[in-house]
């Protein structure tokens, strides 16, 4: 009987209305129609024809209900029970400020199969789900291929990142929503998306209303949703910022709502554009502190984050990004998702400001010739 229930549950999930099934009952009746669902411990069947031992028929289109103990056997038309065991969902995974919600909730111990195709164009690179030969130290998986498809279960910051690539089967190590993204630190120059198919095995064990597994086939009070129907409503955000967490009321901050996020990054003396990995939103307060020294060329020599003396040819004709700031100074700008950049501004040893636009915070060295530079600044960024 248990096998019969599981077989029927498999079929119900995938049953197209155009096909007809035949249910043979223990009392001699046969019902031809479509199995619609399992509700309150009973199978619901939309009747096409129904005959009894006396030859009486039920009205066509009527929905009848049968308990598992009433059913002798079922003949299925045009369906594969093996295929019915699995649920499949396709999601488009593009490079955005946050991880992409797959809409699939996983249970610990559940087997998952993920396959991906498509292309993301980032700058001059065309990236497939298998990634590039290069790596990206600012990506969620710094040692994995740049752009490779990755996933994570749950939006907690300590959720392990799973390298998926063009395809991978794995077992969920926890309960939670599956999130997907491409393994790359920057995203503002990216377009296109991967087409990702997520295949999971259905949980076909009937459960009682007390949320315990059924142990018999009698008239227990079953939960109406015996399939463990997956919740496809929007899940809490999982940010691509370092820390990676989020909240349903929070569109990207790591951890709890309103919590400041802090990031440390090294900016080499040769840097024209070091991605801080920090997304800022208009109105957010940003505090940046810097220490260390860089070599701003042979003539200027070693300088701190405030830079050297703002004089010379570069300051006269404005060849440095911030002409009024000294050579070698730490500067920054914000790059919007459209690729447009704000005016560069001096950071120096410390700067607190309110962001005027949404975008990625980029750090750089204020110079017009980086060929003979060296050293680096240690920078700490705090966003409230």
RARA-V309427 format. One record per run of one state. SS is the DSSP state (alpha for helix, beta for strand, coil for the rest). FROM is the first residue (numbers start at 1). TO is the last residue. Records with the same first field share a line. If there is no record, write none. Layout:
# RARA-V309427
SS->FROM-TO  FROM-TO
This chain:
# RARA-V309427
coil->1-1  15-20  26-29  40-41  52-56  58-62  76-80  85-85  94-97  99-99  107-110  123-124  129-134  136-144  146-148  154-160  164-166  172-175  183-189  202-206  209-212  214-221  223-238  240-246  248-249  251-260  269-273  281-284  296-296  301-301  304-312  318-329  336-340  342-344  347-349  355-358  366-373  384-384
alpha->2-14  68-70  81-84  297-300  313-317
beta->21-25  30-39  42-51  57-57  63-67  71-75  86-93  98-98  100-106  111-122  125-128  135-135  145-145  149-153  161-163  167-171  176-182  190-201  207-208  213-213  222-222  239-239  247-247  250-250  261-268  274-280  285-295  302-303  330-335  341-341  345-346  350-354  359-365  374-383
